[in-house]
Amino acid sequence: MARPGGNPDFGTKYRFSYGREEPLSEQVKVLMYPEMKHQLKNLAAQENCTVPDLIREAIEQYLASKKTAQAKL
């Protein structure tokens, strides 16, 4: 039951945009050493981004390199 006086357009018309063409909807959990996490946090601070942004970029580069390697076979 909707809250009386609530906004019926909430979540559809007034949706926050992260500036991405495709929304992020999947999660992956990674366990790592504390030192590795600390290094990622420092690198993210230097790059002025977040750790998840760094990890997404690294995964995209890895997948692109694998796709290129498979295309050469």
mmCIF file of the N, C-alpha and C atoms, coordinates in Angstrom:
data_MODEL
# 
_entry.id   MODEL 
# 
loop_
_atom_site.group_PDB 
_atom_site.id 
_atom_site.type_symbol 
_atom_site.label_atom_id 
_atom_site.label_alt_id 
_atom_site.label_comp_id 
_atom_site.label_asym_id 
_atom_site.label_entity_id 
_atom_site.label_seq_id 
_atom_site.pdbx_PDB_ins_code 
_atom_site.Cartn_x 
_atom_site.Cartn_y 
_atom_site.Cartn_z 
_atom_site.occupancy 
_atom_site.B_iso_or_equiv 
_atom_site.pdbx_formal_charge 
_atom_site.auth_seq_id 
_atom_site.auth_comp_id 
_atom_site.auth_asym_id 
_atom_site.auth_atom_id 
_atom_site.pdbx_PDB_model_num 
ATOM 1   N N  . MET A 1 1  ? 0.845  -1.171  0.000   1.00 0.00 ? 1  MET A N  1 
ATOM 2   C CA . MET A 1 1  ? 0.000  0.000   0.000   1.00 0.00 ? 1  MET A CA 1 
ATOM 3   C C  . MET A 1 1  ? 0.893  1.237   0.000   1.00 0.00 ? 1  MET A C  1 
ATOM 4   N N  . ALA A 1 2  ? 0.616  2.136   -0.905  1.00 0.00 ? 2  ALA A N  1 
ATOM 5   C CA . ALA A 1 2  ? 1.395  3.367   -1.015  1.00 0.00 ? 2  ALA A CA 1 
ATOM 6   C C  . ALA A 1 2  ? 1.093  4.304   0.143   1.00 0.00 ? 2  ALA A C  1 
ATOM 7   N N  . ARG A 1 3  ? 2.067  5.087   0.474   1.00 0.00 ? 3  ARG A N  1 
ATOM 8   C CA . ARG A 1 3  ? 1.898  6.060   1.549   1.00 0.00 ? 3  ARG A CA 1 
ATOM 9   C C  . ARG A 1 3  ? 0.972  7.169   1.058   1.00 0.00 ? 3  ARG A C  1 
ATOM 10  N N  . PRO A 1 4  ? -0.025 7.537   1.818   1.00 0.00 ? 4  PRO A N  1 
ATOM 11  C CA . PRO A 1 4  ? -0.916 8.626   1.413   1.00 0.00 ? 4  PRO A CA 1 
ATOM 12  C C  . PRO A 1 4  ? -0.123 9.917   1.234   1.00 0.00 ? 4  PRO A C  1 
ATOM 13  N N  . GLY A 1 5  ? -0.309 10.578  0.134   1.00 0.00 ? 5  GLY A N  1 
ATOM 14  C CA . GLY A 1 5  ? 0.378  11.829  -0.134  1.00 0.00 ? 5  GLY A CA 1 
ATOM 15  C C  . GLY A 1 5  ? 1.771  11.633  -0.710  1.00 0.00 ? 5  GLY A C  1 
ATOM 16  N N  . GLY A 1 6  ? 2.163  10.382  -0.984  1.00 0.00 ? 6  GLY A N  1 
ATOM 17  C CA . GLY A 1 6  ? 3.482  10.103  -1.543  1.00 0.00 ? 6  GLY A CA 1 
ATOM 18  C C  . GLY A 1 6  ? 3.564  10.504  -3.008  1.00 0.00 ? 6  GLY A C  1 
ATOM 19  N N  . ASN A 1 7  ? 4.754  10.570  -3.528  1.00 0.00 ? 7  ASN A N  1 
ATOM 20  C CA . ASN A 1 7  ? 4.972  10.952  -4.915  1.00 0.00 ? 7  ASN A CA 1 
ATOM 21  C C  . ASN A 1 7  ? 4.879  9.710   -5.798  1.00 0.00 ? 7  ASN A C  1 
ATOM 22  N N  . PRO A 1 8  ? 3.889  9.611   -6.690  1.00 0.00 ? 8  PRO A N  1 
ATOM 23  C CA . PRO A 1 8  ? 3.752  8.417   -7.528  1.00 0.00 ? 8  PRO A CA 1 
ATOM 24  C C  . PRO A 1 8  ? 4.868  8.291   -8.568  1.00 0.00 ? 8  PRO A C  1 
ATOM 25  N N  . ASP A 1 9  ? 5.590  9.393   -8.845  1.00 0.00 ? 9  ASP A N  1 
ATOM 26  C CA . ASP A 1 9  ? 6.667  9.351   -9.831  1.00 0.00 ? 9  ASP A CA 1 
ATOM 27  C C  . ASP A 1 9  ? 8.018  9.021   -9.211  1.00 0.00 ? 9  ASP A C  1 
ATOM 28  N N  . PHE A 1 10 ? 8.066  8.838   -7.894  1.00 0.00 ? 10 PHE A N  1 
ATOM 29  C CA . PHE A 1 10 ? 9.327  8.558   -7.220  1.00 0.00 ? 10 PHE A CA 1 
ATOM 30  C C  . PHE A 1 10 ? 9.892  7.231   -7.708  1.00 0.00 ? 10 PHE A C  1 
ATOM 31  N N  . GLY A 1 11 ? 11.152 7.222   -8.112  1.00 0.00 ? 11 GLY A N  1 
ATOM 32  C CA . GLY A 1 11 ? 11.797 5.994   -8.581  1.00 0.00 ? 11 GLY A CA 1 
ATOM 33  C C  . GLY A 1 11 ? 11.652 5.765   -10.068 1.00 0.00 ? 11 GLY A C  1 
ATOM 34  N N  . THR A 1 12 ? 10.786 6.503   -10.728 1.00 0.00 ? 12 THR A N  1 
ATOM 35  C CA . THR A 1 12 ? 10.650 6.360   -12.178 1.00 0.00 ? 12 THR A CA 1 
ATOM 36  C C  . THR A 1 12 ? 11.039 7.674   -12.863 1.00 0.00 ? 12 THR A C  1 
ATOM 37  N N  . LYS A 1 13 ? 10.296 8.713   -12.592 1.00 0.00 ? 13 LYS A N  1 
ATOM 38  C CA . LYS A 1 13 ? 10.581 10.014  -13.201 1.00 0.00 ? 13 LYS A CA 1 
ATOM 39  C C  . LYS A 1 13 ? 11.773 10.676  -12.535 1.00 0.00 ? 13 LYS A C  1 
ATOM 40  N N  . TYR A 1 14 ? 11.890 10.543  -11.234 1.00 0.00 ? 14 TYR A N  1 
ATOM 41  C CA . TYR A 1 14 ? 12.966 11.182  -10.477 1.00 0.00 ? 14 TYR A CA 1 
ATOM 42  C C  . TYR A 1 14 ? 14.007 10.137  -10.088 1.00 0.00 ? 14 TYR A C  1 
ATOM 43  N N  . ARG A 1 15 ? 14.749 9.684   -11.062 1.00 0.00 ? 15 ARG A N  1 
ATOM 44  C CA . ARG A 1 15 ? 15.762 8.658   -10.835 1.00 0.00 ? 15 ARG A CA 1 
ATOM 45  C C  . ARG A 1 15 ? 17.146 9.276   -10.976 1.00 0.00 ? 15 ARG A C  1 
ATOM 46  N N  . PHE A 1 16 ? 18.040 8.945   -10.068 1.00 0.00 ? 16 PHE A N  1 
ATOM 47  C CA . PHE A 1 16 ? 19.406 9.473   -10.120 1.00 0.00 ? 16 PHE A CA 1 
ATOM 48  C C  . PHE A 1 16 ? 20.164 8.805   -11.255 1.00 0.00 ? 16 PHE A C  1 
ATOM 49  N N  . SER A 1 17 ? 20.912 9.585   -12.005 1.00 0.00 ? 17 SER A N  1 
ATOM 50  C CA . SER A 1 17 ? 21.716 9.056   -13.114 1.00 0.00 ? 17 SER A CA 1 
ATOM 51  C C  . SER A 1 17 ? 23.190 9.121   -12.731 1.00 0.00 ? 17 SER A C  1 
ATOM 52  N N  . TYR A 1 18 ? 23.892 8.018   -12.925 1.00 0.00 ? 18 TYR A N  1 
ATOM 53  C CA . TYR A 1 18 ? 25.316 7.964   -12.626 1.00 0.00 ? 18 TYR A CA 1 
ATOM 54  C C  . TYR A 1 18 ? 26.163 8.333   -13.840 1.00 0.00 ? 18 TYR A C  1 
ATOM 55  N N  . GLY A 1 19 ? 25.540 8.683   -14.946 1.00 0.00 ? 19 GLY A N  1 
ATOM 56  C CA . GLY A 1 19 ? 26.270 9.077   -16.139 1.00 0.00 ? 19 GLY A CA 1 
ATOM 57  C C  . GLY A 1 19 ? 26.792 7.897   -16.940 1.00 0.00 ? 19 GLY A C  1 
ATOM 58  N N  . ARG A 1 20 ? 26.225 6.720   -16.730 1.00 0.00 ? 20 ARG A N  1 
ATOM 59  C CA . ARG A 1 20 ? 26.644 5.529   -17.470 1.00 0.00 ? 20 ARG A CA 1 
ATOM 60  C C  . ARG A 1 20 ? 25.580 5.168   -18.488 1.00 0.00 ? 20 ARG A C  1 
ATOM 61  N N  . GLU A 1 21 ? 26.035 4.627   -19.619 1.00 0.00 ? 21 GLU A N  1 
ATOM 62  C CA . GLU A 1 21 ? 25.085 4.193   -20.640 1.00 0.00 ? 21 GLU A CA 1 
ATOM 63  C C  . GLU A 1 21 ? 24.278 2.997   -20.154 1.00 0.00 ? 21 GLU A C  1 
ATOM 64  N N  . GLU A 1 22 ? 24.961 2.073   -19.489 1.00 0.00 ? 22 GLU A N  1 
ATOM 65  C CA . GLU A 1 22 ? 24.304 0.870   -18.988 1.00 0.00 ? 22 GLU A CA 1 
ATOM 66  C C  . GLU A 1 22 ? 24.395 0.865   -17.460 1.00 0.00 ? 22 GLU A C  1 
ATOM 67  N N  . PRO A 1 23 ? 23.286 0.642   -16.765 1.00 0.00 ? 23 PRO A N  1 
ATOM 68  C CA . PRO A 1 23 ? 23.341 0.670   -15.301 1.00 0.00 ? 23 PRO A CA 1 
ATOM 69  C C  . PRO A 1 23 ? 24.113 -0.526  -14.745 1.00 0.00 ? 23 PRO A C  1 
ATOM 70  N N  . LEU A 1 24 ? 24.735 -0.322  -13.601 1.00 0.00 ? 24 LEU A N  1 
ATOM 71  C CA . LEU A 1 24 ? 25.450 -1.398  -12.923 1.00 0.00 ? 24 LEU A CA 1 
ATOM 72  C C  . LEU A 1 24 ? 24.452 -2.173  -12.083 1.00 0.00 ? 24 LEU A C  1 
ATOM 73  N N  . SER A 1 25 ? 24.333 -3.480  -12.333 1.00 0.00 ? 25 SER A N  1 
ATOM 74  C CA . SER A 1 25 ? 23.329 -4.248  -11.615 1.00 0.00 ? 25 SER A CA 1 
ATOM 75  C C  . SER A 1 25 ? 23.873 -5.539  -11.007 1.00 0.00 ? 25 SER A C  1 
ATOM 76  N N  . GLU A 1 26 ? 25.093 -5.941  -11.347 1.00 0.00 ? 26 GLU A N  1 
ATOM 77  C CA . GLU A 1 26 ? 25.641 -7.199  -10.858 1.00 0.00 ? 26 GLU A CA 1 
ATOM 78  C C  . GLU A 1 26 ? 26.757 -6.939  -9.858  1.00 0.00 ? 26 GLU A C  1 
ATOM 79  N N  . GLN A 1 27 ? 26.904 -7.863  -8.913  1.00 0.00 ? 27 GLN A N  1 
ATOM 80  C CA . GLN A 1 27 ? 27.939 -7.739  -7.891  1.00 0.00 ? 27 GLN A CA 1 
ATOM 81  C C  . GLN A 1 27 ? 28.869 -8.944  -7.949  1.00 0.00 ? 27 GLN A C  1 
ATOM 82  N N  . VAL A 1 28 ? 30.137 -8.704  -7.619  1.00 0.00 ? 28 VAL A N  1 
ATOM 83  C CA . VAL A 1 28 ? 31.133 -9.760  -7.489  1.00 0.00 ? 28 VAL A CA 1 
ATOM 84  C C  . VAL A 1 28 ? 31.898 -9.484  -6.201  1.00 0.00 ? 28 VAL A C  1 
ATOM 85  N N  . LYS A 1 29 ? 32.070 -10.499 -5.391  1.00 0.00 ? 29 LYS A N  1 
ATOM 86  C CA . LYS A 1 29 ? 32.796 -10.334 -4.128  1.00 0.00 ? 29 LYS A CA 1 
ATOM 87  C C  . LYS A 1 29 ? 34.202 -10.889 -4.317  1.00 0.00 ? 29 LYS A C  1 
ATOM 88  N N  . VAL A 1 30 ? 35.191 -10.129 -3.886  1.00 0.00 ? 30 VAL A N  1 
ATOM 89  C CA . VAL A 1 30 ? 36.586 -10.526 -4.005  1.00 0.00 ? 30 VAL A CA 1 
ATOM 90  C C  . VAL A 1 30 ? 37.238 -10.452 -2.639  1.00 0.00 ? 30 VAL A C  1 
ATOM 91  N N  . LEU A 1 31 ? 37.931 -11.497 -2.264  1.00 0.00 ? 31 LEU A N  1 
ATOM 92  C CA . LEU A 1 31 ? 38.715 -11.490 -1.028  1.00 0.00 ? 31 LEU A CA 1 
ATOM 93  C C  . LEU A 1 31 ? 40.168 -11.217 -1.405  1.00 0.00 ? 31 LEU A C  1 
ATOM 94  N N  . MET A 1 32 ? 40.804 -10.308 -0.671  1.00 0.00 ? 32 MET A N  1 
ATOM 95  C CA . MET A 1 32 ? 42.189 -9.953  -0.974  1.00 0.00 ? 32 MET A CA 1 
ATOM 96  C C  . MET A 1 32 ? 42.939 -9.692  0.312   1.00 0.00 ? 32 MET A C  1 
ATOM 97  N N  . TYR A 1 33 ? 44.246 -9.594  0.175   1.00 0.00 ? 33 TYR A N  1 
ATOM 98  C CA . TYR A 1 33 ? 45.102 -9.300  1.310   1.00 0.00 ? 33 TYR A CA 1 
ATOM 99  C C  . TYR A 1 33 ? 44.912 -7.844  1.732   1.00 0.00 ? 33 TYR A C  1 
ATOM 100 N N  . PRO A 1 34 ? 45.062 -7.563  3.026   1.00 0.00 ? 34 PRO A N  1 
ATOM 101 C CA . PRO A 1 34 ? 44.904 -6.177  3.502   1.00 0.00 ? 34 PRO A CA 1 
ATOM 102 C C  . PRO A 1 34 ? 45.849 -5.198  2.803   1.00 0.00 ? 34 PRO A C  1 
ATOM 103 N N  . GLU A 1 35 ? 47.072 -5.618  2.540   1.00 0.00 ? 35 GLU A N  1 
ATOM 104 C CA . GLU A 1 35 ? 48.029 -4.730  1.874   1.00 0.00 ? 35 GLU A CA 1 
ATOM 105 C C  . GLU A 1 35 ? 47.561 -4.380  0.462   1.00 0.00 ? 35 GLU A C  1 
ATOM 106 N N  . MET A 1 36 ? 46.966 -5.348  -0.236  1.00 0.00 ? 36 MET A N  1 
ATOM 107 C CA . MET A 1 36 ? 46.461 -5.098  -1.583  1.00 0.00 ? 36 MET A CA 1 
ATOM 108 C C  . MET A 1 36 ? 45.327 -4.069  -1.540  1.00 0.00 ? 36 MET A C  1 
ATOM 109 N N  . LYS A 1 37 ? 44.448 -4.197  -0.558  1.00 0.00 ? 37 LYS A N  1 
ATOM 110 C CA . LYS A 1 37 ? 43.349 -3.243  -0.417  1.00 0.00 ? 37 LYS A CA 1 
ATOM 111 C C  . LYS A 1 37 ? 43.883 -1.850  -0.103  1.00 0.00 ? 37 LYS A C  1 
ATOM 112 N N  . HIS A 1 38 ? 44.883 -1.779  0.752   1.00 0.00 ? 38 HIS A N  1 
ATOM 113 C CA . HIS A 1 38 ? 45.491 -0.499  1.104   1.00 0.00 ? 38 HIS A CA 1 
ATOM 114 C C  . HIS A 1 38 ? 46.110 0.159   -0.141  1.00 0.00 ? 38 HIS A C  1 
ATOM 115 N N  . GLN A 1 39 ? 46.790 -0.635  -0.973  1.00 0.00 ? 39 GLN A N  1 
ATOM 116 C CA . GLN A 1 39 ? 47.390 -0.110  -2.198  1.00 0.00 ? 39 GLN A CA 1 
ATOM 117 C C  . GLN A 1 39 ? 46.313 0.403   -3.151  1.00 0.00 ? 39 GLN A C  1 
ATOM 118 N N  . LEU A 1 40 ? 45.200 -0.324  -3.262  1.00 0.00 ? 40 LEU A N  1 
ATOM 119 C CA . LEU A 1 40 ? 44.101 0.114   -4.122  1.00 0.00 ? 40 LEU A CA 1 
ATOM 120 C C  . LEU A 1 40 ? 43.507 1.428   -3.623  1.00 0.00 ? 40 LEU A C  1 
ATOM 121 N N  . LYS A 1 41 ? 43.332 1.553   -2.315  1.00 0.00 ? 41 LYS A N  1 
ATOM 122 C CA . LYS A 1 41 ? 42.796 2.794   -1.752  1.00 0.00 ? 41 LYS A CA 1 
ATOM 123 C C  . LYS A 1 41 ? 43.722 3.973   -2.039  1.00 0.00 ? 41 LYS A C  1 
ATOM 124 N N  . ASN A 1 42 ? 45.032 3.763   -1.888  1.00 0.00 ? 42 ASN A N  1 
ATOM 125 C CA . ASN A 1 42 ? 45.995 4.826   -2.175  1.00 0.00 ? 42 ASN A CA 1 
ATOM 126 C C  . ASN A 1 42 ? 45.973 5.212   -3.654  1.00 0.00 ? 42 ASN A C  1 
ATOM 127 N N  . LEU A 1 43 ? 45.916 4.219   -4.522  1.00 0.00 ? 43 LEU A N  1 
ATOM 128 C CA . LEU A 1 43 ? 45.876 4.490   -5.957  1.00 0.00 ? 43 LEU A CA 1 
ATOM 129 C C  . LEU A 1 43 ? 44.596 5.228   -6.335  1.00 0.00 ? 43 LEU A C  1 
ATOM 130 N N  . ALA A 1 44 ? 43.484 4.831   -5.755  1.00 0.00 ? 44 ALA A N  1 
ATOM 131 C CA . ALA A 1 44 ? 42.214 5.506   -6.033  1.00 0.00 ? 44 ALA A CA 1 
ATOM 132 C C  . ALA A 1 44 ? 42.270 6.958   -5.591  1.00 0.00 ? 44 ALA A C  1 
ATOM 133 N N  . ALA A 1 45 ? 42.892 7.224   -4.460  1.00 0.00 ? 45 ALA A N  1 
ATOM 134 C CA . ALA A 1 45 ? 43.025 8.600   -3.982  1.00 0.00 ? 45 ALA A CA 1 
ATOM 135 C C  . ALA A 1 45 ? 43.885 9.419   -4.940  1.00 0.00 ? 45 ALA A C  1 
ATOM 136 N N  . GLN A 1 46 ? 44.955 8.823   -5.458  1.00 0.00 ? 46 GLN A N  1 
ATOM 137 C CA . GLN A 1 46 ? 45.817 9.509   -6.420  1.00 0.00 ? 46 GLN A CA 1 
ATOM 138 C C  . GLN A 1 46 ? 45.095 9.781   -7.729  1.00 0.00 ? 46 GLN A C  1 
ATOM 139 N N  . GLU A 1 47 ? 44.279 8.830   -8.168  1.00 0.00 ? 47 GLU A N  1 
ATOM 140 C CA . GLU A 1 47 ? 43.552 8.945   -9.438  1.00 0.00 ? 47 GLU A CA 1 
ATOM 141 C C  . GLU A 1 47 ? 42.259 9.744   -9.288  1.00 0.00 ? 47 GLU A C  1 
ATOM 142 N N  . ASN A 1 48 ? 41.898 10.097  -8.066  1.00 0.00 ? 48 ASN A N  1 
ATOM 143 C CA . ASN A 1 48 ? 40.662 10.825  -7.775  1.00 0.00 ? 48 ASN A CA 1 
ATOM 144 C C  . ASN A 1 48 ? 39.431 10.054  -8.257  1.00 0.00 ? 48 ASN A C  1 
ATOM 145 N N  . CYS A 1 49 ? 39.392 8.775   -7.903  1.00 0.00 ? 49 CYS A N  1 
ATOM 146 C CA . CYS A 1 49 ? 38.244 7.931   -8.229  1.00 0.00 ? 49 CYS A CA 1 
ATOM 147 C C  . CYS A 1 49 ? 38.020 6.981   -7.055  1.00 0.00 ? 49 CYS A C  1 
ATOM 148 N N  . THR A 1 50 ? 37.175 5.993   -7.240  1.00 0.00 ? 50 THR A N  1 
ATOM 149 C CA . THR A 1 50 ? 36.896 5.028   -6.182  1.00 0.00 ? 50 THR A CA 1 
ATOM 150 C C  . THR A 1 50 ? 37.576 3.701   -6.483  1.00 0.00 ? 50 THR A C  1 
ATOM 151 N N  . VAL A 1 51 ? 37.706 2.868   -5.463  1.00 0.00 ? 51 VAL A N  1 
ATOM 152 C CA . VAL A 1 51 ? 38.292 1.543   -5.649  1.00 0.00 ? 51 VAL A CA 1 
ATOM 153 C C  . VAL A 1 51 ? 37.452 0.708   -6.626  1.00 0.00 ? 51 VAL A C  1 
ATOM 154 N N  . PRO A 1 52 ? 36.117 0.690   -6.519  1.00 0.00 ? 52 PRO A N  1 
ATOM 155 C CA . PRO A 1 52 ? 35.335 -0.063  -7.502  1.00 0.00 ? 52 PRO A CA 1 
ATOM 156 C C  . PRO A 1 52 ? 35.560 0.414   -8.944  1.00 0.00 ? 52 PRO A C  1 
ATOM 157 N N  . ASP A 1 53 ? 35.755 1.730   -9.140  1.00 0.00 ? 53 ASP A N  1 
ATOM 158 C CA . ASP A 1 53 ? 36.045 2.231   -10.481 1.00 0.00 ? 53 ASP A CA 1 
ATOM 159 C C  . ASP A 1 53 ? 37.356 1.656   -10.998 1.00 0.00 ? 53 ASP A C  1 
ATOM 160 N N  . LEU A 1 54 ? 38.380 1.601   -10.140 1.00 0.00 ? 54 LEU A N  1 
ATOM 161 C CA . LEU A 1 54 ? 39.665 1.025   -10.533 1.00 0.00 ? 54 LEU A CA 1 
ATOM 162 C C  . LEU A 1 54 ? 39.522 -0.445  -10.902 1.00 0.00 ? 54 LEU A C  1 
ATOM 163 N N  . ILE A 1 55 ? 38.781 -1.167  -10.094 1.00 0.00 ? 55 ILE A N  1 
ATOM 164 C CA . ILE A 1 55 ? 38.613 -2.601  -10.320 1.00 0.00 ? 55 ILE A CA 1 
ATOM 165 C C  . ILE A 1 55 ? 37.838 -2.856  -11.602 1.00 0.00 ? 55 ILE A C  1 
ATOM 166 N N  . ARG A 1 56 ? 36.770 -2.071  -11.853 1.00 0.00 ? 56 ARG A N  1 
ATOM 167 C CA . ARG A 1 56 ? 36.013 -2.228  -13.100 1.00 0.00 ? 56 ARG A CA 1 
ATOM 168 C C  . ARG A 1 56 ? 36.903 -1.976  -14.313 1.00 0.00 ? 56 ARG A C  1 
ATOM 169 N N  . GLU A 1 57 ? 37.725 -0.928  -14.242 1.00 0.00 ? 57 GLU A N  1 
ATOM 170 C CA . GLU A 1 57 ? 38.620 -0.603  -15.349 1.00 0.00 ? 57 GLU A CA 1 
ATOM 171 C C  . GLU A 1 57 ? 39.631 -1.729  -15.584 1.00 0.00 ? 57 GLU A C  1 
ATOM 172 N N  . ALA A 1 58 ? 40.186 -2.279  -14.501 1.00 0.00 ? 58 ALA A N  1 
ATOM 173 C CA . ALA A 1 58 ? 41.150 -3.370  -14.631 1.00 0.00 ? 58 ALA A CA 1 
ATOM 174 C C  . ALA A 1 58 ? 40.502 -4.608  -15.247 1.00 0.00 ? 58 ALA A C  1 
ATOM 175 N N  . ILE A 1 59 ? 39.281 -4.913  -14.840 1.00 0.00 ? 59 ILE A N  1 
ATOM 176 C CA . ILE A 1 59 ? 38.579 -6.072  -15.393 1.00 0.00 ? 59 ILE A CA 1 
ATOM 177 C C  . ILE A 1 59 ? 38.259 -5.852  -16.868 1.00 0.00 ? 59 ILE A C  1 
ATOM 178 N N  . GLU A 1 60 ? 37.838 -4.645  -17.228 1.00 0.00 ? 60 GLU A N  1 
ATOM 179 C CA . GLU A 1 60 ? 37.555 -4.343  -18.635 1.00 0.00 ? 60 GLU A CA 1 
ATOM 180 C C  . GLU A 1 60 ? 38.806 -4.513  -19.487 1.00 0.00 ? 60 GLU A C  1 
ATOM 181 N N  . GLN A 1 61 ? 39.950 -4.038  -18.993 1.00 0.00 ? 61 GLN A N  1 
ATOM 182 C CA . GLN A 1 61 ? 41.211 -4.187  -19.733 1.00 0.00 ? 61 GLN A CA 1 
ATOM 183 C C  . GLN A 1 61 ? 41.598 -5.654  -19.859 1.00 0.00 ? 61 GLN A C  1 
ATOM 184 N N  . TYR A 1 62 ? 41.419 -6.414  -18.804 1.00 0.00 ? 62 TYR A N  1 
ATOM 185 C CA . TYR A 1 62 ? 41.742 -7.838  -18.824 1.00 0.00 ? 62 TYR A CA 1 
ATOM 186 C C  . TYR A 1 62 ? 40.873 -8.576  -19.839 1.00 0.00 ? 62 TYR A C  1 
ATOM 187 N N  . LEU A 1 63 ? 39.577 -8.309  -19.807 1.00 0.00 ? 63 LEU A N  1 
ATOM 188 C CA . LEU A 1 63 ? 38.666 -8.976  -20.741 1.00 0.00 ? 63 LEU A CA 1 
ATOM 189 C C  . LEU A 1 63 ? 38.979 -8.595  -22.188 1.00 0.00 ? 63 LEU A C  1 
ATOM 190 N N  . ALA A 1 64 ? 39.318 -7.332  -22.419 1.00 0.00 ? 64 ALA A N  1 
ATOM 191 C CA . ALA A 1 64 ? 39.669 -6.890  -23.770 1.00 0.00 ? 64 ALA A CA 1 
ATOM 192 C C  . ALA A 1 64 ? 40.943 -7.585  -24.257 1.00 0.00 ? 64 ALA A C  1 
ATOM 193 N N  . SER A 1 65 ? 41.925 -7.764  -23.367 1.00 0.00 ? 65 SER A N  1 
ATOM 194 C CA . SER A 1 65 ? 43.161 -8.434  -23.766 1.00 0.00 ? 65 SER A CA 1 
ATOM 195 C C  . SER A 1 65 ? 42.909 -9.913  -24.064 1.00 0.00 ? 65 SER A C  1 
ATOM 196 N N  . LYS A 1 66 ? 42.050 -10.553 -23.295 1.00 0.00 ? 66 LYS A N  1 
ATOM 197 C CA . LYS A 1 66 ? 41.707 -11.950 -23.553 1.00 0.00 ? 66 LYS A CA 1 
ATOM 198 C C  . LYS A 1 66 ? 40.952 -12.098 -24.858 1.00 0.00 ? 66 LYS A C  1 
ATOM 199 N N  . LYS A 1 67 ? 40.066 -11.144 -25.140 1.00 0.00 ? 67 LYS A N  1 
ATOM 200 C CA . LYS A 1 67 ? 39.295 -11.186 -26.386 1.00 0.00 ? 67 LYS A CA 1 
ATOM 201 C C  . LYS A 1 67 ? 40.240 -11.020 -27.577 1.00 0.00 ? 67 LYS A C  1 
ATOM 202 N N  . THR A 1 68 ? 41.218 -10.127 -27.453 1.00 0.00 ? 68 THR A N  1 
ATOM 203 C CA . THR A 1 68 ? 42.196 -9.906  -28.514 1.00 0.00 ? 68 THR A CA 1 
ATOM 204 C C  . THR A 1 68 ? 43.060 -11.155 -28.707 1.00 0.00 ? 68 THR A C  1 
ATOM 205 N N  . ALA A 1 69 ? 43.476 -11.780 -27.601 1.00 0.00 ? 69 ALA A N  1 
ATOM 206 C CA . ALA A 1 69 ? 44.295 -12.978 -27.680 1.00 0.00 ? 69 ALA A CA 1 
ATOM 207 C C  . ALA A 1 69 ? 43.543 -14.122 -28.332 1.00 0.00 ? 69 ALA A C  1 
ATOM 208 N N  . GLN A 1 70 ? 42.264 -14.264 -28.027 1.00 0.00 ? 70 GLN A N  1 
ATOM 209 C CA . GLN A 1 70 ? 41.462 -15.341 -28.622 1.00 0.00 ? 70 GLN A CA 1 
ATOM 210 C C  . GLN A 1 70 ? 41.214 -15.086 -30.092 1.00 0.00 ? 70 GLN A C  1 
ATOM 211 N N  . ALA A 1 71 ? 41.107 -13.816 -30.489 1.00 0.00 ? 71 ALA A N  1 
ATOM 212 C CA . ALA A 1 71 ? 40.870 -13.488 -31.893 1.00 0.00 ? 71 ALA A CA 1 
ATOM 213 C C  . ALA A 1 71 ? 42.091 -13.831 -32.741 1.00 0.00 ? 71 ALA A C  1 
ATOM 214 N N  . LYS A 1 72 ? 43.293 -13.788 -32.150 1.00 0.00 ? 72 LYS A N  1 
ATOM 215 C CA . LYS A 1 72 ? 44.520 -14.096 -32.885 1.00 0.00 ? 72 LYS A CA 1 
ATOM 216 C C  . LYS A 1 72 ? 44.666 -15.596 -33.131 1.00 0.00 ? 72 LYS A C  1 
ATOM 217 N N  . LEU A 1 73 ? 43.979 -16.416 -32.344 1.00 0.00 ? 73 LEU A N  1 
ATOM 218 C CA . LEU A 1 73 ? 44.086 -17.881 -32.502 1.00 0.00 ? 73 LEU A CA 1 
ATOM 219 C C  . LEU A 1 73 ? 43.335 -18.368 -33.661 1.00 0.00 ? 73 LEU A C  1 
# 
